[in-house]
Amino acid sequence: MRIIDLIISFCIIELFLASCSEKECNVLVIHSYEKDYPGYKEYNRLIEKEFSSSSFSADIHYFYLDCEQYDEPGEIRAIKRLLDTCTHWKPDVILVNEDQATYSLLKTHHPLLKETPTIFAGVNYPNWGLIEQYPNLTGFHDKIDLKKNLRMIEKITGQRDIYTVLDYTFIDRKIREDAREQLVTDSIIDNLDWRFNWATVVRESKKGKIVFSGYSVRNPSKQWNRSARPEKDFIWAVSKYGSRPYLQLKFDYVTVTIASSSTRFRFTAINELFDCGYNFLGGYITPMPVQVEEQVKTAVRVLNGEDISCIPIRESAKEYYIDWNILHRGGMGLKDIPAEYTVINVPFKVRSPFLWWFLWVGGAFLFRVC
């Protein structure tokens, strides 16, 4: 009994010391999209999990910009109103996610940002000129790797004629500029502005080259050379009858809606669309758990007293990811995926078939015996 009493006393003391050592902090999380965006429930859970495993008890407030509802001035005003309300609840650190919220937050030039360390994540195209104005800022550049995504698609599907859908917003212009820089190679042809007609696309892909074409959302007729097929092929290419692989490069509801009716070979170079109900097969991406871990661990370093100006902006870690549910739905299996790829949502029966059958047969036998 004395030993048991000692153990119980020791556990109580440990719990007391742990609670005493836990520090409190206020955290403001700013998301770019609306509250109902399917990925945010899991994103927020991961943020809370990361903080709970640290030495901080975090009081977390979430703000959803809902950027699809606003133009640029509207986004800036919405975030400025938010920061104005923080006078009674001052955040110790701000976590801001994705391009739209990060840009609009920094464009406010709000006094609160001068004294509050801010960490961005999930930003594909940072505005470096704006970022340089904030010494109290660091974060993670989710740089899209077009080559690795395109070669991943070729490896899995065996096809080289790959397309995406673009518009003419700031992000779309950055994507086109980025593609011109990344795709300076003999094996991949940048055709996002349709410099080559359909016959050239077919001819070059048959030669073994990857041709990456872009369709315009707003005016499809302008993208075709007159010697190419008529503009009705735009609808055919993005329909379920098309067999060409599709690569998503940004998140907005116009392109996502078009992609939802696209071919079964749908890939994404951004994590917003992976494993959250949009039925994308995979991509070379920074997955959500990695993005959250990078961001929160940096926040904890700052909250523990590390100078944020000494923490450089870094590129997010990336890997090849595949969703087994979409893979299986498309009639493929694990044997069709390179071993170095991470496959998520694999059922236990598929991951360990012999053990599954052993447990099933053994359970059935014990049930009959009993």
Buried (B, 14 or more C-beta within 10 A) or exposed (E): EEEEEEEEEEEEEEEEEEEEEEEEBBBBBBBBBEEEBBBBEBBBEBBBEBBEEBEBEBBBBBBBBBBBEBEBEBBBEBBBEBBEEBEEEEBBBBBBBBBBBBBBBBBBEBEBBEEBBBBBBBBBBBBEEBBEEBEBBBBBBBBBBBBBBBBBBBEBBEBBBBBBBBBEBEBBEBBBEBBEEBBEEEBBBBBBBBEBBBEBBEEBBEEEBBBBBBBBBEEBEEBBEEEBBEEEBBBEBBEEEBEBBBBBBBBBEBBBEBBEEBBBBBBBBBBBBBBBEBBBBBBBBBBBBBBBBBBBEBBBBBBEEEEBEEBEBEEBEBEBBBBBBBBBEBEBEBEEBEEEBEBBEBEEEBEEEEEBEEEEEEEEEEEEEE
